[in-house]
Amino acid sequence: MFQLFLLLLEVVYLFLAFKTGGTLYLIVAIGLGAWWLYELNKDVKKRSEALLTDTIQKVEQHPHTRYIISSDYLSVLMLDEYSNTLRILEREEIENDFDKKEFDFDELYEIAIVEDDNNVALTSKGGVHGWSLIDGGAKVDIHINEMEESSEKKEKTNEVKKLILKIVVDDLAEPIVEYVFLDNEQEIPKELDEYKDIFKECTKWYQKISVIIKRHEHERKIQEVAIKGWT
């Protein structure tokens, strides 16, 4: 209400400034405009902080050791190392409660960083002998921490709209789940500091889940060797 009052005053003084040519009216109008913007930004910040606090309270209800909340507060990627569980929380609207998808660590088969439908990194169980579902059945020849781009990708634009983590899980109904780090209508430069920060965070989560995939692959191989030794 106070912001509306300031805006109306600004309009009045702008009208007087243009009507009379008075410099004082113009100065007052500019001052009122700056005050209105300050109050508006303060209100937006308060609402954002309240929304973040409410979202965190809902997220904290789920067991976890670490998590990340999307910028629109509609999805959460979560790890619980005590129960060996990955969770993805999603909701359609801010007012809604989160729907939950969860998977045991040994149900994670692949993970990829995807920029505009192009895989820039991929880790899969089975190493070079596996086949990637994310890549549409292509042979997997990418190991953890390998971020080399193909010559074709290097020739492509240095702008991007989407940055997504795709994870192949043991679920016939929905074998590929996603966590979106960026989804813009307009492309943004990859050299932008904002995008570099987002990509860095995405890479951290890719590495964490890659380690989980490889760790459980190693444990499975040890179990297979132990079983063979008893037979």
Long-range contacts (C-beta under 8 A, 24 or more apart in sequence): 2-39, 3-36, 3-39, 3-40, 3-43, 6-32, 6-35, 6-36, 6-39, 7-36, 10-36, 51-94, 58-97, 58-98, 59-89, 59-98, 62-87, 62-89, 62-100, 66-208, 68-179, 68-201, 68-205, 70-179, 70-180, 70-181, 75-179, 75-180, 77-165, 77-179, 77-205, 79-208, 79-209, 79-212, 86-167, 86-209, 86-212, 88-177, 88-179, 101-174, 101-177, 103-169, 103-170, 103-171, 103-177, 105-212, 105-215, 105-216, 106-216, 106-219, 106-220, 107-169, 107-170, 107-171, 108-167, 108-168, 108-169, 108-170, 108-209, 108-212, 108-213, 108-216, 109-133, 109-168, 109-169, 109-170, 109-213, 110-134, 110-140, 110-166, 110-167, 110-168, 110-213, 111-165, 111-166, 111-167, 111-168, 111-206, 111-209, 111-210, 111-213, 112-165, 112-166, 112-206, 113-163, 113-164, 113-165, 113-202, 113-203, 113-206, 114-162, 114-163, 114-164, 114-165, 114-166, 115-160, 115-162, 115-163, 116-160, 116-161, 116-162, 117-162, 118-153, 118-156, 120-147, 120-149, 120-153, 121-146, 121-147, 121-203, 121-206, 123-206, 123-209, 123-210, 123-213, 123-214, 124-168, 124-213, 125-213, 125-214, 125-216, 125-217, 126-217, 133-168, 133-175, 133-176, 134-166, 134-168, 134-176, 144-207, 144-210, 144-211, 144-214, 145-207, 145-210, 147-203, 157-187, 158-189, 158-190, 158-191, 159-187, 159-188, 159-189, 159-190, 160-187, 160-188, 160-190, 160-195, 161-185, 161-186, 161-187, 161-188, 163-195, 163-198, 163-199, 163-202, 165-202, 165-205, 165-206, 165-209, 167-209, 179-205
